[in-house]
């Protein structure tokens, strides 16, 4: 089963990296860009066909390692 995980900084948390990218894009002439937020994208395979087990395991992975839940939100999708 394939898992796709998206980790993003919570809306109420300052994102200095996003602000830097937004500033760089503006300096390159892309004035239409605003509110840039930087996140993480992960893909991995799980050796299970049990969807409930996969959901529980990916949630644990996110809570323990993949996301800092104090400042980040996460969501995931499962295929297969």
PDB file with SEQRES, HELIX, SHEET and CRYST1 records, atoms N, CA, C and O in Angstrom:
SEQRES   1 A   80  UNK UNK UNK UNK UNK UNK UNK UNK UNK UNK UNK UNK UNK          
SEQRES   2 A   80  UNK UNK UNK UNK UNK UNK UNK UNK UNK UNK UNK UNK UNK          
SEQRES   3 A   80  UNK UNK UNK UNK UNK UNK UNK UNK UNK UNK UNK UNK UNK          
SEQRES   4 A   80  UNK UNK UNK UNK UNK UNK UNK UNK UNK UNK UNK UNK UNK          
SEQRES   5 A   80  UNK UNK UNK UNK UNK UNK UNK UNK UNK UNK UNK UNK UNK          
SEQRES   6 A   80  UNK UNK UNK UNK UNK UNK UNK UNK UNK UNK UNK UNK UNK          
SEQRES   7 A   80  UNK UNK                                                      
HELIX    1 AA1 UNK A   16  UNK A   27  1                                  12    
HELIX    2 AA2 UNK A   51  UNK A   61  1                                  11    
HELIX    3 AA3 UNK A   62  UNK A   66  3                                   5    
SHEET    1 AA1 3 UNK A  39  UNK A  45  0                                        
SHEET    2 AA1 3 UNK A   2  UNK A   9 -1                                        
SHEET    3 AA1 3 UNK A  72  UNK A  79 -1                                        
CRYST1    1.000    1.000    1.000  90.00  90.00  90.00 P 1           1          
ATOM      1  N   UNK A   1       0.852  -1.168   0.000  1.00  0.00           N  
ATOM      2  CA  UNK A   1       0.000   0.000   0.000  1.00  0.00           C  
ATOM      3  C   UNK A   1       0.902   1.236   0.000  1.00  0.00           C  
ATOM      4  O   UNK A   1       1.899   1.283   0.720  1.00  0.00           O  
ATOM      5  N   UNK A   2       0.552   2.217  -0.795  1.00  0.00           N  
ATOM      6  CA  UNK A   2       1.335   3.445  -0.893  1.00  0.00           C  
ATOM      7  C   UNK A   2       0.730   4.508   0.016  1.00  0.00           C  
ATOM      8  O   UNK A   2      -0.483   4.720   0.021  1.00  0.00           O  
ATOM      9  N   UNK A   3       1.598   5.178   0.793  1.00  0.00           N  
ATOM     10  CA  UNK A   3       1.174   6.291   1.642  1.00  0.00           C  
ATOM     11  C   UNK A   3       1.795   7.580   1.112  1.00  0.00           C  
ATOM     12  O   UNK A   3       2.975   7.620   0.764  1.00  0.00           O  
ATOM     13  N   UNK A   4       0.986   8.623   1.058  1.00  0.00           N  
ATOM     14  CA  UNK A   4       1.454   9.951   0.702  1.00  0.00           C  
ATOM     15  C   UNK A   4       1.124  10.861   1.869  1.00  0.00           C  
ATOM     16  O   UNK A   4      -0.036  10.968   2.268  1.00  0.00           O  
ATOM     17  N   UNK A   5       2.154  11.528   2.429  1.00  0.00           N  
ATOM     18  CA  UNK A   5       1.980  12.365   3.612  1.00  0.00           C  
ATOM     19  C   UNK A   5       2.328  13.808   3.258  1.00  0.00           C  
ATOM     20  O   UNK A   5       3.345  14.077   2.619  1.00  0.00           O  
ATOM     21  N   UNK A   6       1.467  14.728   3.683  1.00  0.00           N  
ATOM     22  CA  UNK A   6       1.682  16.159   3.495  1.00  0.00           C  
ATOM     23  C   UNK A   6       1.791  16.801   4.869  1.00  0.00           C  
ATOM     24  O   UNK A   6       0.883  16.668   5.689  1.00  0.00           O  
ATOM     25  N   UNK A   7       2.892  17.496   5.127  1.00  0.00           N  
ATOM     26  CA  UNK A   7       3.105  18.181   6.398  1.00  0.00           C  
ATOM     27  C   UNK A   7       3.233  19.670   6.109  1.00  0.00           C  
ATOM     28  O   UNK A   7       4.047  20.079   5.281  1.00  0.00           O  
ATOM     29  N   UNK A   8       2.427  20.480   6.793  1.00  0.00           N  
ATOM     30  CA  UNK A   8       2.457  21.931   6.584  1.00  0.00           C  
ATOM     31  C   UNK A   8       2.510  22.654   7.918  1.00  0.00           C  
ATOM     32  O   UNK A   8       2.034  22.146   8.934  1.00  0.00           O  
ATOM     33  N   UNK A   9       3.087  23.832   7.905  1.00  0.00           N  
ATOM     34  CA  UNK A   9       3.124  24.661   9.105  1.00  0.00           C  
ATOM     35  C   UNK A   9       1.717  25.165   9.384  1.00  0.00           C  
ATOM     36  O   UNK A   9       0.999  25.569   8.469  1.00  0.00           O  
ATOM     37  N   UNK A  10       1.328  25.139  10.654  1.00  0.00           N  
ATOM     38  CA  UNK A  10      -0.008  25.607  11.036  1.00  0.00           C  
ATOM     39  C   UNK A  10      -0.182  27.064  10.625  1.00  0.00           C  
ATOM     40  O   UNK A  10       0.780  27.831  10.598  1.00  0.00           O  
ATOM     41  N   UNK A  11      -1.418  27.435  10.308  1.00  0.00           N  
ATOM     42  CA  UNK A  11      -1.717  28.775   9.804  1.00  0.00           C  
ATOM     43  C   UNK A  11      -1.312  29.880  10.775  1.00  0.00           C  
ATOM     44  O   UNK A  11      -0.928  30.964  10.338  1.00  0.00           O  
ATOM     45  N   UNK A  12      -1.388  29.633  12.070  1.00  0.00           N  
ATOM     46  CA  UNK A  12      -1.072  30.682  13.043  1.00  0.00           C  
ATOM     47  C   UNK A  12       0.408  30.741  13.402  1.00  0.00           C  
ATOM     48  O   UNK A  12       0.788  31.502  14.292  1.00  0.00           O  
ATOM     49  N   UNK A  13       1.256  29.955  12.734  1.00  0.00           N  
ATOM     50  CA  UNK A  13       2.690  29.929  12.992  1.00  0.00           C  
ATOM     51  C   UNK A  13       3.421  30.667  11.872  1.00  0.00           C  
ATOM     52  O   UNK A  13       3.157  30.445  10.690  1.00  0.00           O  
ATOM     53  N   UNK A  14       4.334  31.540  12.258  1.00  0.00           N  
ATOM     54  CA  UNK A  14       5.138  32.292  11.294  1.00  0.00           C  
ATOM     55  C   UNK A  14       5.982  31.332  10.460  1.00  0.00           C  
ATOM     56  O   UNK A  14       6.563  30.388  10.997  1.00  0.00           O  
ATOM     57  N   UNK A  15       6.051  31.568   9.148  1.00  0.00           N  
ATOM     58  CA  UNK A  15       6.820  30.728   8.230  1.00  0.00           C  
ATOM     59  C   UNK A  15       7.899  31.585   7.564  1.00  0.00           C  
ATOM     60  O   UNK A  15       7.682  32.095   6.465  1.00  0.00           O  
ATOM     61  N   UNK A  16       9.060  31.752   8.213  1.00  0.00           N  
ATOM     62  CA  UNK A  16      10.108  32.608   7.632  1.00  0.00           C  
ATOM     63  C   UNK A  16      10.639  32.093   6.300  1.00  0.00           C  
ATOM     64  O   UNK A  16      11.008  32.889   5.437  1.00  0.00           O  
ATOM     65  N   UNK A  17      10.683  30.782   6.121  1.00  0.00           N  
ATOM     66  CA  UNK A  17      11.148  30.231   4.849  1.00  0.00           C  
ATOM     67  C   UNK A  17      10.157  30.576   3.738  1.00  0.00           C  
ATOM     68  O   UNK A  17      10.561  30.927   2.629  1.00  0.00           O  
ATOM     69  N   UNK A  18       8.878  30.478   4.031  1.00  0.00           N  
ATOM     70  CA  UNK A  18       7.863  30.861   3.052  1.00  0.00           C  
ATOM     71  C   UNK A  18       7.950  32.336   2.709  1.00  0.00           C  
ATOM     72  O   UNK A  18       7.807  32.714   1.546  1.00  0.00           O  
ATOM     73  N   UNK A  19       8.186  33.178   3.722  1.00  0.00           N  
ATOM     74  CA  UNK A  19       8.325  34.617   3.490  1.00  0.00           C  
ATOM     75  C   UNK A  19       9.543  34.923   2.609  1.00  0.00           C  
ATOM     76  O   UNK A  19       9.496  35.811   1.758  1.00  0.00           O  
ATOM     77  N   UNK A  20      10.629  34.177   2.824  1.00  0.00           N  
ATOM     78  CA  UNK A  20      11.831  34.377   2.012  1.00  0.00           C  
ATOM     79  C   UNK A  20      11.573  33.989   0.558  1.00  0.00           C  
ATOM     80  O   UNK A  20      12.003  34.690  -0.358  1.00  0.00           O  
ATOM     81  N   UNK A  21      10.875  32.877   0.345  1.00  0.00           N  
ATOM     82  CA  UNK A  21      10.560  32.448  -1.018  1.00  0.00           C  
ATOM     83  C   UNK A  21       9.621  33.455  -1.677  1.00  0.00           C  
ATOM     84  O   UNK A  21       9.792  33.790  -2.849  1.00  0.00           O  
ATOM     85  N   UNK A  22       8.648  33.929  -0.942  1.00  0.00           N  
ATOM     86  CA  UNK A  22       7.738  34.941  -1.484  1.00  0.00           C  
ATOM     87  C   UNK A  22       8.503  36.194  -1.891  1.00  0.00           C  
ATOM     88  O   UNK A  22       8.269  36.737  -2.971  1.00  0.00           O  
ATOM     89  N   UNK A  23       9.417  36.662  -1.037  1.00  0.00           N  
ATOM     90  CA  UNK A  23      10.231  37.840  -1.364  1.00  0.00           C  
ATOM     91  C   UNK A  23      11.084  37.620  -2.594  1.00  0.00           C  
ATOM     92  O   UNK A  23      11.213  38.514  -3.431  1.00  0.00           O  
ATOM     93  N   UNK A  24      11.675  36.426  -2.713  1.00  0.00           N  
ATOM     94  CA  UNK A  24      12.504  36.116  -3.878  1.00  0.00           C  
ATOM     95  C   UNK A  24      11.662  36.092  -5.152  1.00  0.00           C  
ATOM     96  O   UNK A  24      12.088  36.602  -6.188  1.00  0.00           O  
ATOM     97  N   UNK A  25      10.472  35.503  -5.078  1.00  0.00           N  
ATOM     98  CA  UNK A  25       9.591  35.476  -6.248  1.00  0.00           C  
ATOM     99  C   UNK A  25       9.178  36.885  -6.650  1.00  0.00           C  
ATOM    100  O   UNK A  25       9.129  37.200  -7.839  1.00  0.00           O  
ATOM    101  N   UNK A  26       8.882  37.734  -5.673  1.00  0.00           N  
ATOM    102  CA  UNK A  26       8.525  39.129  -5.981  1.00  0.00           C  
ATOM    103  C   UNK A  26       9.697  39.837  -6.663  1.00  0.00           C  
ATOM    104  O   UNK A  26       9.507  40.579  -7.627  1.00  0.00           O  
ATOM    105  N   UNK A  27      10.922  39.599  -6.152  1.00  0.00           N  
ATOM    106  CA  UNK A  27      12.088  40.258  -6.746  1.00  0.00           C  
ATOM    107  C   UNK A  27      12.363  39.759  -8.161  1.00  0.00           C  
ATOM    108  O   UNK A  27      13.045  40.430  -8.936  1.00  0.00           O  
ATOM    109  N   UNK A  28      11.832  38.581  -8.501  1.00  0.00           N  
ATOM    110  CA  UNK A  28      12.000  38.028  -9.844  1.00  0.00           C  
ATOM    111  C   UNK A  28      10.850  38.429 -10.767  1.00  0.00           C  
ATOM    112  O   UNK A  28      10.787  37.992 -11.916  1.00  0.00           O  
ATOM    113  N   UNK A  29       9.944  39.261 -10.261  1.00  0.00           N  
ATOM    114  CA  UNK A  29       8.867  39.764 -11.095  1.00  0.00           C  
ATOM    115  C   UNK A  29       7.543  39.037 -10.963  1.00  0.00           C  
ATOM    116  O   UNK A  29       6.611  39.316 -11.717  1.00  0.00           O  
ATOM    117  N   UNK A  30       7.444  38.117 -10.028  1.00  0.00           N  
ATOM    118  CA  UNK A  30       6.201  37.363  -9.829  1.00  0.00           C  
ATOM    119  C   UNK A  30       5.373  38.014  -8.720  1.00  0.00           C  
ATOM    120  O   UNK A  30       5.203  37.448  -7.640  1.00  0.00           O  
ATOM    121  N   UNK A  31       4.869  39.200  -9.004  1.00  0.00           N  
ATOM    122  CA  UNK A  31       4.141  39.978  -8.009  1.00  0.00           C  
ATOM    123  C   UNK A  31       2.799  39.369  -7.615  1.00  0.00           C  
ATOM    124  O   UNK A  31       2.244  39.714  -6.572  1.00  0.00           O  
ATOM    125  N   UNK A  32       2.288  38.488  -8.425  1.00  0.00           N  
ATOM    126  CA  UNK A  32       0.983  37.886  -8.144  1.00  0.00           C  
ATOM    127  C   UNK A  32       1.021  36.848  -7.021  1.00  0.00           C  
ATOM    128  O   UNK A  32      -0.030  36.412  -6.551  1.00  0.00           O  
ATOM    129  N   UNK A  33       2.208  36.450  -6.590  1.00  0.00           N  
ATOM    130  CA  UNK A  33       2.361  35.424  -5.559  1.00  0.00           C  
ATOM    131  C   UNK A  33       2.183  36.040  -4.170  1.00  0.00           C  
ATOM    132  O   UNK A  33       2.711  37.114  -3.881  1.00  0.00           O  
ATOM    133  N   UNK A  34       1.433  35.342  -3.320  1.00  0.00           N  
ATOM    134  CA  UNK A  34       1.257  35.804  -1.950  1.00  0.00           C  
ATOM    135  C   UNK A  34       1.030  34.645  -0.999  1.00  0.00           C  
ATOM    136  O   UNK A  34       0.640  33.557  -1.423  1.00  0.00           O  
ATOM    137  N   UNK A  35       1.268  34.869   0.266  1.00  0.00           N  
ATOM    138  CA  UNK A  35       1.015  33.901   1.342  1.00  0.00           C  
ATOM    139  C   UNK A  35       1.681  32.552   1.081  1.00  0.00           C  
ATOM    140  O   UNK A  35       1.023  31.514   1.148  1.00  0.00           O  
ATOM    141  N   UNK A  36       2.975  32.561   0.785  1.00  0.00           N  
ATOM    142  CA  UNK A  36       3.719  31.329   0.522  1.00  0.00           C  
ATOM    143  C   UNK A  36       3.955  30.593   1.839  1.00  0.00           C  
ATOM    144  O   UNK A  36       4.391  31.190   2.823  1.00  0.00           O  
ATOM    145  N   UNK A  37       3.665  29.298   1.848  1.00  0.00           N  
ATOM    146  CA  UNK A  37       3.904  28.425   2.994  1.00  0.00           C  
ATOM    147  C   UNK A  37       4.735  27.241   2.493  1.00  0.00           C  
ATOM    148  O   UNK A  37       4.448  26.680   1.435  1.00  0.00           O  
ATOM    149  N   UNK A  38       5.747  26.870   3.241  1.00  0.00           N  
ATOM    150  CA  UNK A  38       6.624  25.761   2.866  1.00  0.00           C  
ATOM    151  C   UNK A  38       6.230  24.534   3.686  1.00  0.00           C  
ATOM    152  O   UNK A  38       5.930  24.650   4.874  1.00  0.00           O  
ATOM    153  N   UNK A  39       6.230  23.374   3.060  1.00  0.00           N  
ATOM    154  CA  UNK A  39       5.880  22.140   3.761  1.00  0.00           C  
ATOM    155  C   UNK A  39       6.741  20.986   3.298  1.00  0.00           C  
ATOM    156  O   UNK A  39       7.742  21.171   2.605  1.00  0.00           O  
ATOM    157  N   UNK A  40       6.334  19.791   3.693  1.00  0.00           N  
ATOM    158  CA  UNK A  40       7.052  18.569   3.326  1.00  0.00           C  
ATOM    159  C   UNK A  40       6.082  17.614   2.648  1.00  0.00           C  
ATOM    160  O   UNK A  40       4.893  17.575   2.964  1.00  0.00           O  
ATOM    161  N   UNK A  41       6.614  16.854   1.718  1.00  0.00           N  
ATOM    162  CA  UNK A  41       5.852  15.846   0.983  1.00  0.00           C  
ATOM    163  C   UNK A  41       6.632  14.542   1.079  1.00  0.00           C  
ATOM    164  O   UNK A  41       7.822  14.507   0.767  1.00  0.00           O  
ATOM    165  N   UNK A  42       5.979  13.480   1.504  1.00  0.00           N  
ATOM    166  CA  UNK A  42       6.644  12.189   1.637  1.00  0.00           C  
ATOM    167  C   UNK A  42       5.807  11.112   0.969  1.00  0.00           C  
ATOM    168  O   UNK A  42       4.578  11.152   1.025  1.00  0.00           O  
ATOM    169  N   UNK A  43       6.470  10.149   0.337  1.00  0.00           N  
ATOM    170  CA  UNK A  43       5.821   8.964  -0.230  1.00  0.00           C  
ATOM    171  C   UNK A  43       6.571   7.752   0.276  1.00  0.00           C  
ATOM    172  O   UNK A  43       7.801   7.751   0.320  1.00  0.00           O  
ATOM    173  N   UNK A  44       5.840   6.723   0.658  1.00  0.00           N  
ATOM    174  CA  UNK A  44       6.480   5.471   1.020  1.00  0.00           C  
ATOM    175  C   UNK A  44       5.496   4.321   0.884  1.00  0.00           C  
ATOM    176  O   UNK A  44       4.281   4.516   0.849  1.00  0.00           O  
ATOM    177  N   UNK A  45       6.053   3.115   0.809  1.00  0.00           N  
ATOM    178  CA  UNK A  45       5.263   1.901   0.688  1.00  0.00           C  
ATOM    179  C   UNK A  45       5.113   1.258   2.058  1.00  0.00           C  
ATOM    180  O   UNK A  45       6.044   1.265   2.863  1.00  0.00           O  
ATOM    181  N   UNK A  46       3.944   0.706   2.313  1.00  0.00           N  
ATOM    182  CA  UNK A  46       3.673  -0.038   3.537  1.00  0.00           C  
ATOM    183  C   UNK A  46       3.423  -1.495   3.175  1.00  0.00           C  
ATOM    184  O   UNK A  46       2.710  -1.797   2.218  1.00  0.00           O  
ATOM    185  N   UNK A  47       4.010  -2.381   3.940  1.00  0.00           N  
ATOM    186  CA  UNK A  47       3.864  -3.810   3.677  1.00  0.00           C  
ATOM    187  C   UNK A  47       2.634  -4.335   4.406  1.00  0.00           C  
ATOM    188  O   UNK A  47       2.747  -5.132   5.338  1.00  0.00           O  
ATOM    189  N   UNK A  48       1.459  -3.883   3.974  1.00  0.00           N  
ATOM    190  CA  UNK A  48       0.194  -4.348   4.537  1.00  0.00           C  
ATOM    191  C   UNK A  48      -0.921  -4.121   3.520  1.00  0.00           C  
ATOM    192  O   UNK A  48      -0.817  -3.249   2.657  1.00  0.00           O  
ATOM    193  N   UNK A  49      -1.959  -4.893   3.626  1.00  0.00           N  
ATOM    194  CA  UNK A  49      -3.147  -4.673   2.798  1.00  0.00           C  
ATOM    195  C   UNK A  49      -4.330  -4.240   3.658  1.00  0.00           C  
ATOM    196  O   UNK A  49      -5.423  -3.991   3.149  1.00  0.00           O  
ATOM    197  N   UNK A  50      -4.100  -4.155   4.969  1.00  0.00           N  
ATOM    198  CA  UNK A  50      -5.141  -3.772   5.925  1.00  0.00           C  
ATOM    199  C   UNK A  50      -5.187  -2.252   6.034  1.00  0.00           C  
ATOM    200  O   UNK A  50      -4.284  -1.643   6.608  1.00  0.00           O  
ATOM    201  N   UNK A  51      -6.232  -1.638   5.488  1.00  0.00           N  
ATOM    202  CA  UNK A  51      -6.326  -0.181   5.440  1.00  0.00           C  
ATOM    203  C   UNK A  51      -6.360   0.439   6.846  1.00  0.00           C  
ATOM    204  O   UNK A  51      -5.702   1.450   7.088  1.00  0.00           O  
ATOM    205  N   UNK A  52      -7.110  -0.149   7.756  1.00  0.00           N  
ATOM    206  CA  UNK A  52      -7.199   0.386   9.118  1.00  0.00           C  
ATOM    207  C   UNK A  52      -5.840   0.338   9.803  1.00  0.00           C  
ATOM    208  O   UNK A  52      -5.445   1.298  10.464  1.00  0.00           O  
ATOM    209  N   UNK A  53      -5.133  -0.758   9.652  1.00  0.00           N  
ATOM    210  CA  UNK A  53      -3.787  -0.866  10.230  1.00  0.00           C  
ATOM    211  C   UNK A  53      -2.863   0.182   9.618  1.00  0.00           C  
ATOM    212  O   UNK A  53      -2.091   0.816  10.336  1.00  0.00           O  
ATOM    213  N   UNK A  54      -2.932   0.370   8.306  1.00  0.00           N  
ATOM    214  CA  UNK A  54      -2.093   1.358   7.621  1.00  0.00           C  
ATOM    215  C   UNK A  54      -2.386   2.764   8.145  1.00  0.00           C  
ATOM    216  O   UNK A  54      -1.461   3.532   8.407  1.00  0.00           O  
ATOM    217  N   UNK A  55      -3.664   3.102   8.300  1.00  0.00           N  
ATOM    218  CA  UNK A  55      -4.032   4.426   8.823  1.00  0.00           C  
ATOM    219  C   UNK A  55      -3.466   4.635  10.226  1.00  0.00           C  
ATOM    220  O   UNK A  55      -2.945   5.705  10.541  1.00  0.00           O  
ATOM    221  N   UNK A  56      -3.572   3.611  11.057  1.00  0.00           N  
ATOM    222  CA  UNK A  56      -3.059   3.725  12.423  1.00  0.00           C  
ATOM    223  C   UNK A  56      -1.544   3.873  12.433  1.00  0.00           C  
ATOM    224  O   UNK A  56      -1.004   4.682  13.187  1.00  0.00           O  
ATOM    225  N   UNK A  57      -0.863   3.108  11.612  1.00  0.00           N  
ATOM    226  CA  UNK A  57       0.603   3.159  11.575  1.00  0.00           C  
ATOM    227  C   UNK A  57       1.113   4.486  11.024  1.00  0.00           C  
ATOM    228  O   UNK A  57       2.060   5.057  11.563  1.00  0.00           O  
ATOM    229  N   UNK A  58       0.491   4.980   9.953  1.00  0.00           N  
ATOM    230  CA  UNK A  58       0.926   6.259   9.389  1.00  0.00           C  
ATOM    231  C   UNK A  58       0.647   7.390  10.379  1.00  0.00           C  
ATOM    232  O   UNK A  58       1.457   8.307  10.506  1.00  0.00           O  
ATOM    233  N   UNK A  59      -0.475   7.337  11.074  1.00  0.00           N  
ATOM    234  CA  UNK A  59      -0.764   8.345  12.094  1.00  0.00           C  
ATOM    235  C   UNK A  59       0.327   8.335  13.161  1.00  0.00           C  
ATOM    236  O   UNK A  59       0.812   9.395  13.556  1.00  0.00           O  
ATOM    237  N   UNK A  60       0.713   7.160  13.626  1.00  0.00           N  
ATOM    238  CA  UNK A  60       1.789   7.068  14.621  1.00  0.00           C  
ATOM    239  C   UNK A  60       3.106   7.620  14.077  1.00  0.00           C  
ATOM    240  O   UNK A  60       3.826   8.319  14.790  1.00  0.00           O  
ATOM    241  N   UNK A  61       3.419   7.312  12.827  1.00  0.00           N  
ATOM    242  CA  UNK A  61       4.646   7.825  12.213  1.00  0.00           C  
ATOM    243  C   UNK A  61       4.645   9.353  12.189  1.00  0.00           C  
ATOM    244  O   UNK A  61       5.645   9.995  12.508  1.00  0.00           O  
ATOM    245  N   UNK A  62       3.511   9.913  11.809  1.00  0.00           N  
ATOM    246  CA  UNK A  62       3.396  11.367  11.744  1.00  0.00           C  
ATOM    247  C   UNK A  62       3.522  11.982  13.130  1.00  0.00           C  
ATOM    248  O   UNK A  62       4.237  12.967  13.311  1.00  0.00           O  
ATOM    249  N   UNK A  63       2.834  11.407  14.102  1.00  0.00           N  
ATOM    250  CA  UNK A  63       2.845  11.941  15.469  1.00  0.00           C  
ATOM    251  C   UNK A  63       4.220  11.824  16.124  1.00  0.00           C  
ATOM    252  O   UNK A  63       4.607  12.693  16.905  1.00  0.00           O  
ATOM    253  N   UNK A  64       4.964  10.754  15.812  1.00  0.00           N  
ATOM    254  CA  UNK A  64       6.233  10.504  16.483  1.00  0.00           C  
ATOM    255  C   UNK A  64       7.452  11.087  15.766  1.00  0.00           C  
ATOM    256  O   UNK A  64       8.448  11.414  16.412  1.00  0.00           O  
ATOM    257  N   UNK A  65       7.384  11.219  14.437  1.00  0.00           N  
ATOM    258  CA  UNK A  65       8.590  11.620  13.704  1.00  0.00           C  
ATOM    259  C   UNK A  65       8.352  12.607  12.568  1.00  0.00           C  
ATOM    260  O   UNK A  65       9.053  13.614  12.468  1.00  0.00           O  
ATOM    261  N   UNK A  66       7.394  12.336  11.728  1.00  0.00           N  
ATOM    262  CA  UNK A  66       7.284  13.076  10.468  1.00  0.00           C  
ATOM    263  C   UNK A  66       6.791  14.507  10.627  1.00  0.00           C  
ATOM    264  O   UNK A  66       7.121  15.362   9.806  1.00  0.00           O  
ATOM    265  N   UNK A  67       6.003  14.785  11.671  1.00  0.00           N  
ATOM    266  CA  UNK A  67       5.476  16.133  11.882  1.00  0.00           C  
ATOM    267  C   UNK A  67       5.727  16.569  13.318  1.00  0.00           C  
ATOM    268  O   UNK A  67       5.602  15.776  14.252  1.00  0.00           O  
ATOM    269  N   UNK A  68       6.076  17.819  13.480  1.00  0.00           N  
ATOM    270  CA  UNK A  68       6.151  18.425  14.811  1.00  0.00           C  
ATOM    271  C   UNK A  68       4.759  18.988  15.076  1.00  0.00           C  
ATOM    272  O   UNK A  68       4.441  20.095  14.640  1.00  0.00           O  
ATOM    273  N   UNK A  69       3.943  18.241  15.777  1.00  0.00           N  
ATOM    274  CA  UNK A  69       2.520  18.587  15.903  1.00  0.00           C  
ATOM    275  C   UNK A  69       2.265  19.859  16.712  1.00  0.00           C  
ATOM    276  O   UNK A  69       1.131  20.334  16.768  1.00  0.00           O  
ATOM    277  N   UNK A  70       3.292  20.410  17.332  1.00  0.00           N  
ATOM    278  CA  UNK A  70       3.138  21.693  18.017  1.00  0.00           C  
ATOM    279  C   UNK A  70       2.982  22.812  16.994  1.00  0.00           C  
ATOM    280  O   UNK A  70       2.191  23.734  17.192  1.00  0.00           O  
ATOM    281  N   UNK A  71       3.740  22.730  15.899  1.00  0.00           N  
ATOM    282  CA  UNK A  71       3.715  23.804  14.906  1.00  0.00           C  
ATOM    283  C   UNK A  71       3.289  23.348  13.515  1.00  0.00           C  
ATOM    284  O   UNK A  71       3.134  24.178  12.619  1.00  0.00           O  
ATOM    285  N   UNK A  72       3.098  22.041  13.318  1.00  0.00           N  
ATOM    286  CA  UNK A  72       2.758  21.527  11.992  1.00  0.00           C  
ATOM    287  C   UNK A  72       1.471  20.707  12.012  1.00  0.00           C  
ATOM    288  O   UNK A  72       1.140  20.060  13.006  1.00  0.00           O  
ATOM    289  N   UNK A  73       0.763  20.753  10.902  1.00  0.00           N  
ATOM    290  CA  UNK A  73      -0.384  19.894  10.652  1.00  0.00           C  
ATOM    291  C   UNK A  73       0.053  18.844   9.635  1.00  0.00           C  
ATOM    292  O   UNK A  73       1.017  19.050   8.898  1.00  0.00           O  
ATOM    293  N   UNK A  74      -0.653  17.728   9.598  1.00  0.00           N  
ATOM    294  CA  UNK A  74      -0.372  16.720   8.589  1.00  0.00           C  
ATOM    295  C   UNK A  74      -1.673  16.096   8.122  1.00  0.00           C  
ATOM    296  O   UNK A  74      -2.695  16.114   8.808  1.00  0.00           O  
ATOM    297  N   UNK A  75      -1.586  15.546   6.925  1.00  0.00           N  
ATOM    298  CA  UNK A  75      -2.671  14.739   6.382  1.00  0.00           C  
ATOM    299  C   UNK A  75      -2.018  13.704   5.494  1.00  0.00           C  
ATOM    300  O   UNK A  75      -0.887  13.879   5.041  1.00  0.00           O  
ATOM    301  N   UNK A  76      -2.738  12.624   5.251  1.00  0.00           N  
ATOM    302  CA  UNK A  76      -2.163  11.582   4.403  1.00  0.00           C  
ATOM    303  C   UNK A  76      -3.239  10.911   3.582  1.00  0.00           C  
ATOM    304  O   UNK A  76      -4.429  10.968   3.893  1.00  0.00           O  
ATOM    305  N   UNK A  77      -2.773  10.266   2.510  1.00  0.00           N  
ATOM    306  CA  UNK A  77      -3.633   9.494   1.612  1.00  0.00           C  
ATOM    307  C   UNK A  77      -3.034   8.105   1.482  1.00  0.00           C  
ATOM    308  O   UNK A  77      -1.815   7.940   1.504  1.00  0.00           O  
ATOM    309  N   UNK A  78      -3.888   7.119   1.347  1.00  0.00           N  
ATOM    310  CA  UNK A  78      -3.445   5.742   1.145  1.00  0.00           C  
ATOM    311  C   UNK A  78      -3.997   5.235  -0.177  1.00  0.00           C  
ATOM    312  O   UNK A  78      -5.160   5.472  -0.505  1.00  0.00           O  
ATOM    313  N   UNK A  79      -3.152   4.532  -0.941  1.00  0.00           N  
ATOM    314  CA  UNK A  79      -3.574   3.927  -2.211  1.00  0.00           C  
ATOM    315  C   UNK A  79      -3.216   2.454  -2.192  1.00  0.00           C  
ATOM    316  O   UNK A  79      -2.148   2.058  -1.724  1.00  0.00           O  
ATOM    317  N   UNK A  80      -4.130   1.655  -2.709  1.00  0.00           N  
ATOM    318  CA  UNK A  80      -3.822   0.233  -2.860  1.00  0.00           C  
ATOM    319  C   UNK A  80      -4.538  -0.645  -1.894  1.00  0.00           C  
ATOM    320  O   UNK A  80      -4.362  -1.863  -1.921  1.00  0.00           O  
TER     321      UNK A  80                                                      
END                                                                             
